[in-house]
Amino acid sequence: MSEAATRTRYRVEGMDCAACAAKIDTAVRRLPGVLDVSVSVSAATLVVHHDADGVLADIERQVTRLGYGLAAMAAAGPVVALADEATEAAPPPPAWWRGRKPTLVIACAVALAAAFVAGHVAPEIGPWAFTAAMLVGLLPIARRALGAARAGTPFSIETLMVVAALGAVAIGAAEEAASVVLLFLVGEMLEGVAAGRARAGIQSLAGLVPRTAWLERGDALHEVAATRLAVGDTILVRPGDRIAADGTVLDGDSDVDEAPVSGESVPVAKTAGDIVFAGTVNGSAALRIRVTAAAADNMIARIVRLVEEAQESRAPTERMIDRFARWYTPSVMGVALLVAVVPPLVFGGDWANWIYKGLALLLIGCPCALVISTPAAIAAGLSAGARRGLLVKGGAVLERLGDVTMVAFDKTGTLTRGRPEVTDIVAFALPAREVLRLAAGLEAGSNHPLATAILASAAEDSLAIPRAESAAALAGLGVVGTIEGRALFLGSPAAALARADASADERETIGAMSSTGRSVAVLIADGILAGAIALRDAPRPDAAAGLAALAAAGIGRIMLTGDNEATAAAMGKRLGIDVRAGLLPAGKLAIVRELQAAGAVVAKVGDGINDAPALAAADVGIAMGGGTDVALETADAAVLHGRVADIAAMIVLSRRVMANIRQNIVIALGLKLVFLVTTVAGITGLWPAILADTGATVLVTLNALRLLRK
């Protein structure tokens, strides 16, 4: 594709099935200046790569002629539905029964009812009345068939419908022809309702963002449209209000209900420095928040955008079904022709009877239900995952997840919280609380993870943290300073033991803590060994349960970490997982390759930065994060809310989707096979034939919607 190609995205109205998408694809692809086309039924989008803006008018004209509405979308993705101060919010979409399709169904039904009355009152005009009723619904179908034929799709479902209806009138079955047209229109309307429900799942997230926010300007508050908020603005969120933008808490302590975004049932405590997301609900106290993302880039907008783009990609099973459909439809049309012609010519059968059967087979031959079977399930699966914080970037990835046999985890920040906690305080020359108090005084003001842990432990014990004088950090060794006249040093065991004498028991105690994988900070006071503090990066609360869920699903687990052997082994024993430690990024990559060579389908779970080579090499790379850019943009999939259990949930979701696809294929082909046999045998006719088509499409779509249930 040319580097100068422009990418334009459209929202398509009225596109409810795979046949619609195929017509649009064919029509747009034929236009001069169009380089590539991607049409997604599930996302209701059209993506066109073209070499000049002059072709846009032709694209819109071509699609409109086919009977569909077209609206250009923002280049970066969907525009979140927020109000602007200068413009009113777009009106909500009309109820489904107020659209063009329901109106046509009602008109056709009224005409058919009138024809029945006319036929009963005056039987001689009955055929004409039913023909007129049929034309009420058939003429719009014929216009669409003509537009599709001009755009390169002569054998569309509309064409098959027109031929079948006119053929039925020709052999004296006008009443049945009118009824079949009505059933066809009802089926189309139901397809639209089902498709709309499938799309509404992820798009409903956009409605979570409030329309306005309270912006601080100097000492005053001003109510402004949320779309006007800029990065760096400060907003006030009152108790009970929805948060209008992604941001960082400046002041306030409150519980935030993140269930609308993450599905987390328990409110999350937020205080200064914590990250909050647009669309979540503030709890009992006001929060001042600094905005960190504009409306088009907040968490919800990015999730909607990424899921829609993922829905536009095609899974391998979907591509296989498309290839199958290319020869399936012509084959069925050939069979229909043979059924209509061969028995009368060769065996002297009744022409009207066998033409009727051939017309019924034409309707059975539409591949809509078969072609929609995969994308409907994929779209529902992607939406269901996104609403639970499981972001999967495309049908191919979702399909591959179900085949995973081994999950390789990073340790720090993936299986663990990524921040150490104080586990033990050992008293030597000073009491334990005094050791912690003095250590906290030395570390006050430091952002080092060990310092943060020591300060947090002191706060939990309600210790008054003393002020240190002449505090200074010694690179690679520790920190020195004076508190209350005492010369203090806090640092590594090796550095501390080089500064003060220690008994054999003291050395053994420090060594024992280090051997279990804990980091140890030793405090020296006036040249005497005062005490030691042991710290360890704690596992995530659900890490053990998440790993157990993978084991229950028959999936292997391994930890790949750059930590030392003792630390990694201790964590591995605690979580019940095999460990490979002391690894550089290249080492992690080598182990992923080794597992794949042994026949495993490998998913690599990491932070998306240090593990980049291994994430790229794995069959599926999964980023673990709390909604960061890395978690959203780097790997094939992302667990947005940092739950280890979500890895198993993602794989289970994939397997459910693939099972749903298999069910859909059986429904689509099974119904058609049954009605093909019964039609040839003379048991069923045009009415069941149209039900085999539109009915199967509706059933397949509704079956896929089951994936959206919690």
C-alpha positions, -999 to +999 in steps of 0.1 A: +000+000+000+013+035-008+028+055+020+007+084+008-026+065+013-052+082+035-073+062+059-110+073+064-134+056+087-172+057+084-201+046+105-226+027+083-263+028+091-285-001+081-257-027+077-270-057+097-256-088+080-226-102+062-243-099+028-246-061+034-209-059+042-200-079+011-220-056-011-205-025+004-170-040+001-174-049-035-190-015-045-164+007-028-134-015-039-143-009-075-140+029-073-109+045-088-085+058-061-096+032-035-066+011-024-081-011+003-114-016+020-124-031+054-160-035+064-171-047+098-207-057+105-201-060+142-187-025+145-209-011+118-178+006+102-163+011+068-126+018+066-112+029+033-076+035+023-075+059-007-050+080-025-069+113-026-097+131-008-115+135-041-128+099-039-147+105-007-178+119-025-178+089-048-176+065-018-205+082-001-226+082-033-219+045-040-228+034-005-259+056-004-271+040-036-270+006-020-295+019+006-272+025+036-265+057+056-229+068+059-213+092+084-175+100+086-158+093+119-129+110+136-096+098+122-085+084+156-117+066+162-151+072+177-161+105+191-172+101+227-208+113+231-202+143+253-219+177+252-201+208+241-208+243+255-214+256+220-235+228+206-263+206+219-257+169+224-267+147+195-302+134+200-305+097+211-311+072+183-348+066+177-364+034+190-360+004+167-396+004+157-394+039+143-369+032+116-373+027+078-374-011+080-402-014+106-422+012+087-419-009+055-428-041+074-460-024+087-469-011+052-464-045+037-484-062+065-513-038+061-512-044+023-512-082+028-541-080+053-561-059+028-553-085+000-567-113+022-599-093+028-602-085-009-596-121-019-622-133+006-648-107-006-640-110-043-620-141-051-616-132-088-594-102-078-575-121-051-544-128-072-541-092-083-546-080-048-518-103-035-495-092-063-501-056-054-494-064-018-462-082-027-450-052-048-453-029-017-425-047-001-407-060-032-401-027-050-377-014-023-360-047-023-357-046-061-342-011-060-315-024-036-309-054-058-304-031-089-280-009-070-260-039-058-259-054-093-246-021-107-219-020-080-207-055-088-229-078-067-255-093-091-263-123-070-272-107-037-299-119-014-322-091-027-317-105-062-326-140-051-356-126-033-369-107-064-364-137-086-382-161-062-411-137-056-417-129-093-413-166-102-439-175-076-463-150-091-456-165-126-466-200-115-498-187-097-485-185-061-491-148-056-505-152-021-474-171-010-451-147-028-466-117-009-463-136+024-427-146+017-418-109+010-433-099+043-414-126+062-382-115+045-387-079+056-396-091+092-364-111+092-343-082+080-358-060+108-350-086+134-315-089+121-312-051+126-325-053+162-301-081+171-271-064+154-279-032+172-279-050+206-246-065+198-231-031+190-246-014+220-226-033+246-193-015+241-207+018+228-227+021+261-194+028+278-192+062+262-224+073+279-207+068+313-187+100+310-207+130+324-214+159+301-201+186+324-173+191+350-165+217+377-133+234+366-111+254+390-101+289+376-083+308+403-105+307+434-137+301+415-155+270+401-170+270+366-192+243+352-179+235+317-184+208+291-162+177+298-150+179+262-134+213+270-112+199+297-075+200+288-045+182+303-033+200+334-067+214+343-079+209+379-115+198+385-135+193+416-156+161+418-183+162+445-195+131+464-218+110+443-207+126+410-191+107+381-155+117+373-154+136+341-118+128+330-088+105+336-066+122+362-045+121+394-060+130+428-045+162+442-065+165+474-091+144+492-097+109+505-127+090+491-138+056+478-144+054+441-168+029+425-149+016+394-175-010+386-188+008+355-154+006+339-137-024+355-165-046+369-148-044+403-176-048+428-158-032+458-151+006+458-114+015+457-099+038+482-083+069+465-061+095+480-035+121+468-014+107+441-038+079+430-050+076+395-088+078+386-106+072+354-134+090+336-169+074+341-162+061+376-183+073+406-169+093+435-180+082+469-183+100+502-159+129+499-149+156+474-118+151+453-096+176+435-082+160+404-056+171+379-067+160+343-041+138+326-060+130+294-083+149+270-118+135+264-108+118+231-080+100+249-095+090+282-097+054+293-133+048+280-127+065+246-095+044+241-112+012+250-141+019+226-117+028+199-094-002+203-123-026+205-139-012+174-106-015+155-102-050+168-137-059+155-126-047+121-098-073+120-107-108+108-101-140+126-087-171+107-120-189+111-139-159+097-116-158+066-121-196+061-159-192+063-157-163+037-138-186+013-163-213+019-192-190+012-177-180-022-184-214-037-213-223-014-237-198-028-230-205-065-232-242-058-267-239-042-278-217-071-267-244-095-285-270-075-317-248-076-315-245-113-310-283-117-340-290-094-362-266-115-352-279-149-340-315-148-370-334-134-395-318-160-371-323-189-358-357-181-385-373-161-416-355-173-422-338-140-446-309-135-429-277-145-448-255-119-441-279-091-403-282-098-399-245-105-415-238-072-390-261-055-361-244-073-373-210-062-374-222-026-338-234-029-327-200-041-339-186-008-322-213+012-290-207-006-283-173+010-251-176+031-260-147+055-263-168+086-232-188+078-210-158+071-222-138+102-217-169+125-180-160+133-179-122+133-210-120+155-194-142+181-161-125+179-176-091+183-197-102+213-166-118+228-145-086+223-172-065+238-177-088+268-140-088+275-136-051+273-164-045+297-145-067+322-111-051+317-099-078+292-088-060+261-081-083+232-069-068+200-087-086+172-105-118+164-072-136+155-058-130+190-091-140+206-091-172+186-055-180+194-059-175+232-081-206+234-052-227+221-027-215+248-011-244+267+016-224+287+015-190+303+049-174+311+047-147+338+070-118+347+073-115+385+076-079+396+044-059+389+027-090+373+025-117+399+035-093+426+022-058+435+055-042+423+061-025+456+078-040+487+062-042+521+079-045+555+076-082+568+099-083+598+117-058+622+145-074+642+158-057+673+195-059+681+207-029+702+175-009+700+138-019+703+120-028+671+097+003+672+127+025+677+145+009+648+115+015+625+111+051+638+148+061+631+148+043+597+117+062+587+133+095+597+163+087+575+141+078+546+116+107+548+114+125+515+128+096+495+108+081+466+128+048+466+105+018+468+122+005+500+119+039+516+082+041+507+076+008+523+094+017+555+075+050+558+042+032+551+050+007+579+058+036+603+025+053+595+006+021+601+022+019+636+013+056+642+049+065+648+060+102+649+087+104+623+117+124+635+136+150+614+170+139+601+199+163+598+226+161+571+208+132+555+225+120+523+223+090+500+254+069+494+250+054+459+247+017+460+252+015+498+224+033+517+216+065+535+233+084+564+221+112+587+218+124+622+186+121+643+184+134+679+222+135+681+227+099+669+248+092+638+228+067+617+234+046+587+207+025+569+218+003+541+225-032+527+238-060+550+272-059+533+276-022+537+263-022+572+285-051+584+315-033+570+307-004+593+299-022+626+308-054+643+282-081+645+279-113+665+276-147+649+239-148+659+232-114+644+250-124+611+230-156+610+197-138+615+204-113+587+216-141+564+184-162+572+162-133+562+182-127+529+181-164+520+143-164+520+142-138+492+136-107+513+155-074+510+172-065+543+180-029+554+204-028+585+204+002+608+237+013+625+234+038+654+266+054+666+286+026+652+265-002+668+243-027+650+208-014+661+185-036+642+173-048+608+142-044+586+132-072+562+110-062+532+095-083+504+074-076+473+041-092+482+021-112+456-011-098+442-040-108+464-054-130+437-021-144+423-024-179+439-061-182+429-054-170+394-026-195+389-048-222+403-075-213+378-050-218+350-040-252+364-076-262+366-080-253+329-050-276+321-026-248+313+010-248+324+026-218+343+061-206+346+077-175+361+105-157+341+123-130+362+154-110+364+155-113+402+181-134+420+175-171+425+167-169+462+140-142+459+125-158+428+125-193+444+108-180+476+080-163+455+077-194+433+073-217+463+048-194+478+026-193+447+032-229+435+048-220+401+080-231+384+107-204+383+135-194+359+155-165+376+184-142+368+172-136+333+179-106+310+153-098+283+172-119+258+170-148+283+133-145+286+130-145+248+151-177+246+129-195+271+098-185+252+114-199+220+124-231+239+088-236+251+074-231+216+100-256+201+087-282+226+052-277+211+036-253+236+014-224+226+028-197+248+012-166+263+037-142+278+024-119+306+044-088+315+045-051+319+049-044+282+083-026+285+111-048+300+095-079+285+090-065+251+111-091+232+094-120+249+060-104+245+066-101+207+079-136+203+051-153+222+020-167+204+000-142+225+016-112+244-005-100+273+003-067+291-006-064+327-014-029+338-038-005+354-049+013+322-015+027+312-005+035+277+017+004+277-011-019+288-034-005+261-010-002+232+018-027+234+008-063+234-018-085+216-040-083+247-041-064+280-054-071+315-064-035+324-070-040+361-040-060+372-058-092+382-039-124+377-072-143+376-081-123+345-055-143+325-076-175+330-108-155+324-094-143+291-086-178+280-119-191+291-136-163+272-118-174+241-129-210+245-165-199+250-163-178+218-149-206+198-176-230+211-202-203+202-188-201+167-191-239+163-227-238+175-235-210+150-220-229+121-241-260+130-273-238+133-266-221+100-257-251+079-280-275+098-312-255+091-303-250+055-296-287+050-328-297+067-349-274+045-330-282+014-339-319+018-375-312+028-380-288-001-367-312-027-389-339-011-419-316-014-425-313+023-418-276+027-419-246+003-412-209+001-423-199+036-400-223+054-372-215+030-372-178+039-373-188+076-343-210+070-324-179+058-335-149+080-345-172+109-311-188+110-294-153+108-314-141+138-307-173+158-270-171+151-269-135+162-289-141+193-267-171+202-237-148+199-253-122+222-253-148+250-215-141+253-224-106+266-240-120+297-220-118+329 
